[in-house]
Amino acid sequence: MISGPRSGRRVLLIEDEMMVVMLLQDMLIDLGCTVLGRATCVEQALAMIENTTQINAALLDLNLNG
């Protein structure tokens, strides 16, 4: 198991481009993070936040769905 400042962090991805999501997931896993899931729109992200406990961080797409 990887140990370090990001190890064990629970991260939510909010991104609509699958290739970007795949890259980010690989990077986060390499850093020891747990990827909780992926949201492709604001409504989906809010629902995931509401139903998920202990989110440590979220990576947000600044241009979600154009």
PDB file of N, CA, C and O in Angstrom:
ATOM      1  N   MET A   1       0.828  -1.191   0.000  1.00  0.00           N
ATOM      2  CA  MET A   1       0.000   0.000   0.000  1.00  0.00           C
ATOM      3  C   MET A   1       0.867   1.246   0.000  1.00  0.00           C
ATOM      4  O   MET A   1       1.906   1.289   0.659  1.00  0.00           O
ATOM      5  N   ILE A   2       0.445   2.241  -0.727  1.00  0.00           N
ATOM      6  CA  ILE A   2       1.173   3.499  -0.815  1.00  0.00           C
ATOM      7  C   ILE A   2       0.881   4.326   0.424  1.00  0.00           C
ATOM      8  O   ILE A   2      -0.272   4.436   0.842  1.00  0.00           O
ATOM      9  N   SER A   3       1.912   4.905   1.012  1.00  0.00           N
ATOM     10  CA  SER A   3       1.683   5.810   2.128  1.00  0.00           C
ATOM     11  C   SER A   3       2.233   7.175   1.745  1.00  0.00           C
ATOM     12  O   SER A   3       3.237   7.284   1.041  1.00  0.00           O
ATOM     13  N   GLY A   4       1.575   8.183   2.209  1.00  0.00           N
ATOM     14  CA  GLY A   4       1.967   9.545   1.897  1.00  0.00           C
ATOM     15  C   GLY A   4       0.831  10.479   2.250  1.00  0.00           C
ATOM     16  O   GLY A   4      -0.187  10.041   2.787  1.00  0.00           O
ATOM     17  N   PRO A   5       0.987  11.748   1.959  1.00  0.00           N
ATOM     18  CA  PRO A   5      -0.032  12.733   2.363  1.00  0.00           C
ATOM     19  C   PRO A   5      -1.393  12.532   1.710  1.00  0.00           C
ATOM     20  O   PRO A   5      -2.395  13.002   2.249  1.00  0.00           O
ATOM     21  N   ARG A   6      -1.465  11.850   0.568  1.00  0.00           N
ATOM     22  CA  ARG A   6      -2.742  11.642  -0.114  1.00  0.00           C
ATOM     23  C   ARG A   6      -3.286  10.228   0.077  1.00  0.00           C
ATOM     24  O   ARG A   6      -4.400   9.929  -0.355  1.00  0.00           O
ATOM     25  N   SER A   7      -2.530   9.383   0.701  1.00  0.00           N
ATOM     26  CA  SER A   7      -2.926   7.997   0.879  1.00  0.00           C
ATOM     27  C   SER A   7      -4.220   7.902   1.683  1.00  0.00           C
ATOM     28  O   SER A   7      -4.347   8.490   2.757  1.00  0.00           O
ATOM     29  N   GLY A   8      -5.172   7.156   1.145  1.00  0.00           N
ATOM     30  CA  GLY A   8      -6.450   6.967   1.825  1.00  0.00           C
ATOM     31  C   GLY A   8      -7.467   8.073   1.603  1.00  0.00           C
ATOM     32  O   GLY A   8      -8.596   7.967   2.082  1.00  0.00           O
ATOM     33  N   ARG A   9      -7.106   9.116   0.898  1.00  0.00           N
ATOM     34  CA  ARG A   9      -8.064  10.196   0.612  1.00  0.00           C
ATOM     35  C   ARG A   9      -9.163   9.681  -0.301  1.00  0.00           C
ATOM     36  O   ARG A   9      -8.909   8.893  -1.213  1.00  0.00           O
ATOM     37  N   ARG A  10     -10.383  10.130  -0.051  1.00  0.00           N
ATOM     38  CA  ARG A  10     -11.552   9.711  -0.831  1.00  0.00           C
ATOM     39  C   ARG A  10     -11.949  10.870  -1.747  1.00  0.00           C
ATOM     40  O   ARG A  10     -12.319  11.947  -1.278  1.00  0.00           O
ATOM     41  N   VAL A  11     -11.869  10.637  -3.050  1.00  0.00           N
ATOM     42  CA  VAL A  11     -12.011  11.708  -4.032  1.00  0.00           C
ATOM     43  C   VAL A  11     -13.186  11.431  -4.962  1.00  0.00           C
ATOM     44  O   VAL A  11     -13.383  10.305  -5.419  1.00  0.00           O
ATOM     45  N   LEU A  12     -13.955  12.470  -5.232  1.00  0.00           N
ATOM     46  CA  LEU A  12     -15.051  12.419  -6.196  1.00  0.00           C
ATOM     47  C   LEU A  12     -14.612  13.165  -7.453  1.00  0.00           C
ATOM     48  O   LEU A  12     -14.105  14.283  -7.364  1.00  0.00           O
ATOM     49  N   LEU A  13     -14.806  12.552  -8.625  1.00  0.00           N
ATOM     50  CA  LEU A  13     -14.466  13.186  -9.896  1.00  0.00           C
ATOM     51  C   LEU A  13     -15.730  13.746 -10.534  1.00  0.00           C
ATOM     52  O   LEU A  13     -16.734  13.046 -10.660  1.00  0.00           O
ATOM     53  N   ILE A  14     -15.675  14.992 -10.928  1.00  0.00           N
ATOM     54  CA  ILE A  14     -16.792  15.620 -11.628  1.00  0.00           C
ATOM     55  C   ILE A  14     -16.239  16.090 -12.969  1.00  0.00           C
ATOM     56  O   ILE A  14     -15.650  17.164 -13.092  1.00  0.00           O
ATOM     57  N   GLU A  15     -16.459  15.231 -13.972  1.00  0.00           N
ATOM     58  CA  GLU A  15     -15.837  15.404 -15.286  1.00  0.00           C
ATOM     59  C   GLU A  15     -16.698  14.700 -16.328  1.00  0.00           C
ATOM     60  O   GLU A  15     -17.222  13.616 -16.073  1.00  0.00           O
ATOM     61  N   ASP A  16     -16.848  15.314 -17.504  1.00  0.00           N
ATOM     62  CA  ASP A  16     -17.692  14.727 -18.552  1.00  0.00           C
ATOM     63  C   ASP A  16     -16.903  14.065 -19.685  1.00  0.00           C
ATOM     64  O   ASP A  16     -17.511  13.457 -20.565  1.00  0.00           O
ATOM     65  N   GLU A  17     -15.600  14.161 -19.691  1.00  0.00           N
ATOM     66  CA  GLU A  17     -14.766  13.545 -20.727  1.00  0.00           C
ATOM     67  C   GLU A  17     -14.159  12.251 -20.205  1.00  0.00           C
ATOM     68  O   GLU A  17     -13.357  12.270 -19.272  1.00  0.00           O
ATOM     69  N   MET A  18     -14.539  11.132 -20.802  1.00  0.00           N
ATOM     70  CA  MET A  18     -14.118   9.818 -20.320  1.00  0.00           C
ATOM     71  C   MET A  18     -12.599   9.652 -20.304  1.00  0.00           C
ATOM     72  O   MET A  18     -12.058   9.071 -19.363  1.00  0.00           O
ATOM     73  N   MET A  19     -11.908  10.143 -21.314  1.00  0.00           N
ATOM     74  CA  MET A  19     -10.449   9.996 -21.353  1.00  0.00           C
ATOM     75  C   MET A  19      -9.785  10.746 -20.196  1.00  0.00           C
ATOM     76  O   MET A  19      -8.815  10.261 -19.615  1.00  0.00           O
ATOM     77  N   VAL A  20     -10.301  11.910 -19.869  1.00  0.00           N
ATOM     78  CA  VAL A  20      -9.771  12.683 -18.745  1.00  0.00           C
ATOM     79  C   VAL A  20     -10.033  11.941 -17.441  1.00  0.00           C
ATOM     80  O   VAL A  20      -9.159  11.878 -16.577  1.00  0.00           O
ATOM     81  N   VAL A  21     -11.235  11.378 -17.293  1.00  0.00           N
ATOM     82  CA  VAL A  21     -11.582  10.615 -16.094  1.00  0.00           C
ATOM     83  C   VAL A  21     -10.629   9.438 -15.923  1.00  0.00           C
ATOM     84  O   VAL A  21     -10.128   9.198 -14.824  1.00  0.00           O
ATOM     85  N   MET A  22     -10.378   8.712 -16.994  1.00  0.00           N
ATOM     86  CA  MET A  22      -9.487   7.552 -16.916  1.00  0.00           C
ATOM     87  C   MET A  22      -8.080   7.961 -16.485  1.00  0.00           C
ATOM     88  O   MET A  22      -7.463   7.280 -15.666  1.00  0.00           O
ATOM     89  N   LEU A  23      -7.574   9.052 -17.022  1.00  0.00           N
ATOM     90  CA  LEU A  23      -6.256   9.554 -16.655  1.00  0.00           C
ATOM     91  C   LEU A  23      -6.221   9.967 -15.184  1.00  0.00           C
ATOM     92  O   LEU A  23      -5.301   9.608 -14.449  1.00  0.00           O
ATOM     93  N   LEU A  24      -7.238  10.728 -14.764  1.00  0.00           N
ATOM     94  CA  LEU A  24      -7.291  11.186 -13.371  1.00  0.00           C
ATOM     95  C   LEU A  24      -7.421  10.018 -12.401  1.00  0.00           C
ATOM     96  O   LEU A  24      -6.774  10.010 -11.354  1.00  0.00           O
ATOM     97  N   GLN A  25      -8.252   9.033 -12.738  1.00  0.00           N
ATOM     98  CA  GLN A  25      -8.404   7.867 -11.873  1.00  0.00           C
ATOM     99  C   GLN A  25      -7.071   7.151 -11.686  1.00  0.00           C
ATOM    100  O   GLN A  25      -6.700   6.806 -10.565  1.00  0.00           O
ATOM    101  N   ASP A  26      -6.360   6.930 -12.773  1.00  0.00           N
ATOM    102  CA  ASP A  26      -5.061   6.261 -12.687  1.00  0.00           C
ATOM    103  C   ASP A  26      -4.091   7.055 -11.823  1.00  0.00           C
ATOM    104  O   ASP A  26      -3.379   6.484 -10.998  1.00  0.00           O
ATOM    105  N   MET A  27      -4.063   8.363 -12.010  1.00  0.00           N
ATOM    106  CA  MET A  27      -3.159   9.209 -11.233  1.00  0.00           C
ATOM    107  C   MET A  27      -3.513   9.173  -9.751  1.00  0.00           C
ATOM    108  O   MET A  27      -2.630   9.049  -8.902  1.00  0.00           O
ATOM    109  N   LEU A  28      -4.806   9.282  -9.440  1.00  0.00           N
ATOM    110  CA  LEU A  28      -5.235   9.272  -8.050  1.00  0.00           C
ATOM    111  C   LEU A  28      -4.947   7.933  -7.379  1.00  0.00           C
ATOM    112  O   LEU A  28      -4.505   7.893  -6.231  1.00  0.00           O
ATOM    113  N   ILE A  29      -5.193   6.855  -8.083  1.00  0.00           N
ATOM    114  CA  ILE A  29      -4.908   5.526  -7.530  1.00  0.00           C
ATOM    115  C   ILE A  29      -3.413   5.370  -7.284  1.00  0.00           C
ATOM    116  O   ILE A  29      -3.008   4.824  -6.257  1.00  0.00           O
ATOM    117  N   ASP A  30      -2.589   5.845  -8.215  1.00  0.00           N
ATOM    118  CA  ASP A  30      -1.135   5.795  -8.035  1.00  0.00           C
ATOM    119  C   ASP A  30      -0.696   6.581  -6.796  1.00  0.00           C
ATOM    120  O   ASP A  30       0.307   6.241  -6.170  1.00  0.00           O
ATOM    121  N   LEU A  31      -1.442   7.626  -6.444  1.00  0.00           N
ATOM    122  CA  LEU A  31      -1.135   8.439  -5.265  1.00  0.00           C
ATOM    123  C   LEU A  31      -1.693   7.827  -3.979  1.00  0.00           C
ATOM    124  O   LEU A  31      -1.434   8.332  -2.887  1.00  0.00           O
ATOM    125  N   GLY A  32      -2.461   6.738  -4.110  1.00  0.00           N
ATOM    126  CA  GLY A  32      -3.002   6.074  -2.938  1.00  0.00           C
ATOM    127  C   GLY A  32      -4.403   6.514  -2.566  1.00  0.00           C
ATOM    128  O   GLY A  32      -4.893   6.167  -1.491  1.00  0.00           O
ATOM    129  N   CYS A  33      -5.057   7.272  -3.432  1.00  0.00           N
ATOM    130  CA  CYS A  33      -6.418   7.739  -3.174  1.00  0.00           C
ATOM    131  C   CYS A  33      -7.440   6.685  -3.566  1.00  0.00           C
ATOM    132  O   CYS A  33      -7.154   5.769  -4.338  1.00  0.00           O
ATOM    133  N   THR A  34      -8.637   6.837  -3.017  1.00  0.00           N
ATOM    134  CA  THR A  34      -9.784   6.029  -3.414  1.00  0.00           C
ATOM    135  C   THR A  34     -10.719   6.922  -4.213  1.00  0.00           C
ATOM    136  O   THR A  34     -11.158   7.960  -3.720  1.00  0.00           O
ATOM    137  N   VAL A  35     -11.025   6.530  -5.433  1.00  0.00           N
ATOM    138  CA  VAL A  35     -11.946   7.300  -6.271  1.00  0.00           C
ATOM    139  C   VAL A  35     -13.356   6.797  -5.960  1.00  0.00           C
ATOM    140  O   VAL A  35     -13.675   5.632  -6.197  1.00  0.00           O
ATOM    141  N   LEU A  36     -14.192   7.687  -5.429  1.00  0.00           N
ATOM    142  CA  LEU A  36     -15.538   7.321  -4.999  1.00  0.00           C
ATOM    143  C   LEU A  36     -16.506   7.164  -6.154  1.00  0.00           C
ATOM    144  O   LEU A  36     -17.466   6.398  -6.068  1.00  0.00           O
ATOM    145  N   GLY A  37     -16.260   7.885  -7.231  1.00  0.00           N
ATOM    146  CA  GLY A  37     -17.147   7.811  -8.370  1.00  0.00           C
ATOM    147  C   GLY A  37     -16.951   8.991  -9.284  1.00  0.00           C
ATOM    148  O   GLY A  37     -16.098   9.851  -9.068  1.00  0.00           O
ATOM    149  N   ARG A  38     -17.780   9.001 -10.323  1.00  0.00           N
ATOM    150  CA  ARG A  38     -17.675  10.042 -11.351  1.00  0.00           C
ATOM    151  C   ARG A  38     -19.056  10.616 -11.613  1.00  0.00           C
ATOM    152  O   ARG A  38     -20.024   9.879 -11.799  1.00  0.00           O
ATOM    153  N   ALA A  39     -19.133  11.921 -11.626  1.00  0.00           N
ATOM    154  CA  ALA A  39     -20.367  12.611 -11.987  1.00  0.00           C
ATOM    155  C   ALA A  39     -20.111  13.366 -13.282  1.00  0.00           C
ATOM    156  O   ALA A  39     -19.027  13.910 -13.495  1.00  0.00           O
ATOM    157  N   THR A  40     -21.130  13.393 -14.152  1.00  0.00           N
ATOM    158  CA  THR A  40     -20.974  14.067 -15.445  1.00  0.00           C
ATOM    159  C   THR A  40     -21.790  15.352 -15.541  1.00  0.00           C
ATOM    160  O   THR A  40     -21.718  16.061 -16.544  1.00  0.00           O
ATOM    161  N   CYS A  41     -22.568  15.654 -14.498  1.00  0.00           N
ATOM    162  CA  CYS A  41     -23.340  16.900 -14.483  1.00  0.00           C
ATOM    163  C   CYS A  41     -23.490  17.360 -13.030  1.00  0.00           C
ATOM    164  O   CYS A  41     -23.235  16.604 -12.092  1.00  0.00           O
ATOM    165  N   VAL A  42     -23.901  18.596 -12.871  1.00  0.00           N
ATOM    166  CA  VAL A  42     -24.019  19.179 -11.543  1.00  0.00           C
ATOM    167  C   VAL A  42     -25.035  18.412 -10.688  1.00  0.00           C
ATOM    168  O   VAL A  42     -24.780  18.140  -9.515  1.00  0.00           O
ATOM    169  N   GLU A  43     -26.169  18.069 -11.266  1.00  0.00           N
ATOM    170  CA  GLU A  43     -27.203  17.363 -10.511  1.00  0.00           C
ATOM    171  C   GLU A  43     -26.700  16.021  -9.997  1.00  0.00           C
ATOM    172  O   GLU A  43     -26.948  15.655  -8.848  1.00  0.00           O
ATOM    173  N   GLN A  44     -25.999  15.298 -10.846  1.00  0.00           N
ATOM    174  CA  GLN A  44     -25.445  14.002 -10.462  1.00  0.00           C
ATOM    175  C   GLN A  44     -24.398  14.177  -9.361  1.00  0.00           C
ATOM    176  O   GLN A  44     -24.351  13.390  -8.415  1.00  0.00           O
ATOM    177  N   ALA A  45     -23.569  15.197  -9.485  1.00  0.00           N
ATOM    178  CA  ALA A  45     -22.545  15.461  -8.471  1.00  0.00           C
ATOM    179  C   ALA A  45     -23.182  15.782  -7.123  1.00  0.00           C
ATOM    180  O   ALA A  45     -22.741  15.268  -6.095  1.00  0.00           O
ATOM    181  N   LEU A  46     -24.200  16.615  -7.116  1.00  0.00           N
ATOM    182  CA  LEU A  46     -24.870  16.966  -5.864  1.00  0.00           C
ATOM    183  C   LEU A  46     -25.520  15.745  -5.214  1.00  0.00           C
ATOM    184  O   LEU A  46     -25.474  15.594  -3.993  1.00  0.00           O
ATOM    185  N   ALA A  47     -26.118  14.881  -6.016  1.00  0.00           N
ATOM    186  CA  ALA A  47     -26.732  13.663  -5.484  1.00  0.00           C
ATOM    187  C   ALA A  47     -25.663  12.749  -4.874  1.00  0.00           C
ATOM    188  O   ALA A  47     -25.880  12.157  -3.817  1.00  0.00           O
ATOM    189  N   MET A  48     -24.530  12.640  -5.532  1.00  0.00           N
ATOM    190  CA  MET A  48     -23.450  11.796  -5.010  1.00  0.00           C
ATOM    191  C   MET A  48     -22.901  12.365  -3.708  1.00  0.00           C
ATOM    192  O   MET A  48     -22.609  11.617  -2.775  1.00  0.00           O
ATOM    193  N   ILE A  49     -22.761  13.671  -3.644  1.00  0.00           N
ATOM    194  CA  ILE A  49     -22.261  14.314  -2.428  1.00  0.00           C
ATOM    195  C   ILE A  49     -23.235  14.092  -1.281  1.00  0.00           C
ATOM    196  O   ILE A  49     -22.825  13.832  -0.150  1.00  0.00           O
ATOM    197  N   GLU A  50     -24.506  14.193  -1.573  1.00  0.00           N
ATOM    198  CA  GLU A  50     -25.541  14.010  -0.562  1.00  0.00           C
ATOM    199  C   GLU A  50     -25.569  12.581  -0.020  1.00  0.00           C
ATOM    200  O   GLU A  50     -25.857  12.367   1.157  1.00  0.00           O
ATOM    201  N   ASN A  51     -25.272  11.613  -0.873  1.00  0.00           N
ATOM    202  CA  ASN A  51     -25.385  10.204  -0.501  1.00  0.00           C
ATOM    203  C   ASN A  51     -24.065   9.534  -0.143  1.00  0.00           C
ATOM    204  O   ASN A  51     -24.040   8.330   0.110  1.00  0.00           O
ATOM    205  N   THR A  52     -22.985  10.274  -0.115  1.00  0.00           N
ATOM    206  CA  THR A  52     -21.669   9.702   0.166  1.00  0.00           C
ATOM    207  C   THR A  52     -21.094  10.353   1.409  1.00  0.00           C
ATOM    208  O   THR A  52     -21.121  11.575   1.557  1.00  0.00           O
ATOM    209  N   THR A  53     -20.577   9.526   2.297  1.00  0.00           N
ATOM    210  CA  THR A  53     -19.965  10.059   3.507  1.00  0.00           C
ATOM    211  C   THR A  53     -18.456  10.144   3.317  1.00  0.00           C
ATOM    212  O   THR A  53     -17.858   9.387   2.552  1.00  0.00           O
ATOM    213  N   GLN A  54     -17.881  11.059   4.014  1.00  0.00           N
ATOM    214  CA  GLN A  54     -16.435  11.238   4.067  1.00  0.00           C
ATOM    215  C   GLN A  54     -15.768  11.439   2.715  1.00  0.00           C
ATOM    216  O   GLN A  54     -14.889  10.669   2.328  1.00  0.00           O
ATOM    217  N   ILE A  55     -16.180  12.455   2.014  1.00  0.00           N
ATOM    218  CA  ILE A  55     -15.468  12.870   0.804  1.00  0.00           C
ATOM    219  C   ILE A  55     -14.375  13.828   1.260  1.00  0.00           C
ATOM    220  O   ILE A  55     -14.658  14.842   1.899  1.00  0.00           O
ATOM    221  N   ASN A  56     -13.139  13.511   0.934  1.00  0.00           N
ATOM    222  CA  ASN A  56     -12.028  14.375   1.314  1.00  0.00           C
ATOM    223  C   ASN A  56     -11.730  15.448   0.279  1.00  0.00           C
ATOM    224  O   ASN A  56     -11.228  16.521   0.612  1.00  0.00           O
ATOM    225  N   ALA A  57     -12.045  15.150  -0.990  1.00  0.00           N
ATOM    226  CA  ALA A  57     -11.732  16.096  -2.055  1.00  0.00           C
ATOM    227  C   ALA A  57     -12.588  15.806  -3.266  1.00  0.00           C
ATOM    228  O   ALA A  57     -13.130  14.711  -3.415  1.00  0.00           O
ATOM    229  N   ALA A  58     -12.704  16.800  -4.131  1.00  0.00           N
ATOM    230  CA  ALA A  58     -13.383  16.625  -5.406  1.00  0.00           C
ATOM    231  C   ALA A  58     -12.564  17.331  -6.472  1.00  0.00           C
ATOM    232  O   ALA A  58     -12.038  18.421  -6.251  1.00  0.00           O
ATOM    233  N   LEU A  59     -12.465  16.694  -7.627  1.00  0.00           N
ATOM    234  CA  LEU A  59     -11.832  17.317  -8.793  1.00  0.00           C
ATOM    235  C   LEU A  59     -12.948  17.747  -9.730  1.00  0.00           C
ATOM    236  O   LEU A  59     -13.739  16.922 -10.186  1.00  0.00           O
ATOM    237  N   LEU A  60     -13.008  19.035 -10.013  1.00  0.00           N
ATOM    238  CA  LEU A  60     -14.109  19.598 -10.766  1.00  0.00           C
ATOM    239  C   LEU A  60     -13.692  20.062 -12.155  1.00  0.00           C
ATOM    240  O   LEU A  60     -12.676  20.740 -12.309  1.00  0.00           O
ATOM    241  N   ASP A  61     -14.466  19.702 -13.149  1.00  0.00           N
ATOM    242  CA  ASP A  61     -14.293  20.196 -14.507  1.00  0.00           C
ATOM    243  C   ASP A  61     -14.852  21.620 -14.541  1.00  0.00           C
ATOM    244  O   ASP A  61     -16.003  21.840 -14.163  1.00  0.00           O
ATOM    245  N   LEU A  62     -14.057  22.578 -14.986  1.00  0.00           N
ATOM    246  CA  LEU A  62     -14.515  23.964 -15.033  1.00  0.00           C
ATOM    247  C   LEU A  62     -15.452  24.242 -16.200  1.00  0.00           C
ATOM    248  O   LEU A  62     -16.155  25.253 -16.204  1.00  0.00           O
ATOM    249  N   ASN A  63     -15.468  23.361 -17.180  1.00  0.00           N
ATOM    250  CA  ASN A  63     -16.338  23.537 -18.347  1.00  0.00           C
ATOM    251  C   ASN A  63     -17.193  22.278 -18.519  1.00  0.00           C
ATOM    252  O   ASN A  63     -17.115  21.601 -19.544  1.00  0.00           O
ATOM    253  N   LEU A  64     -17.986  21.979 -17.531  1.00  0.00           N
ATOM    254  CA  LEU A  64     -18.789  20.761 -17.506  1.00  0.00           C
ATOM    255  C   LEU A  64     -19.893  20.813 -18.536  1.00  0.00           C
ATOM    256  O   LEU A  64     -20.732  21.714 -18.515  1.00  0.00           O
ATOM    257  N   ASN A  65     -19.895  19.843 -19.442  1.00  0.00           N
ATOM    258  CA  ASN A  65     -20.887  19.767 -20.528  1.00  0.00           C
ATOM    259  C   ASN A  65     -20.964  21.050 -21.357  1.00  0.00           C
ATOM    260  O   ASN A  65     -22.046  21.496 -21.738  1.00  0.00           O
ATOM    261  N   GLY A  66     -19.820  21.621 -21.621  1.00  0.00           N
ATOM    262  CA  GLY A  66     -19.760  22.794 -22.478  1.00  0.00           C
ATOM    263  C   GLY A  66     -20.095  24.053 -21.757  1.00  0.00           C
ATOM    264  O   GLY A  66     -20.086  25.129 -22.355  1.00  0.00           O
TER     265      GLY A  66
END
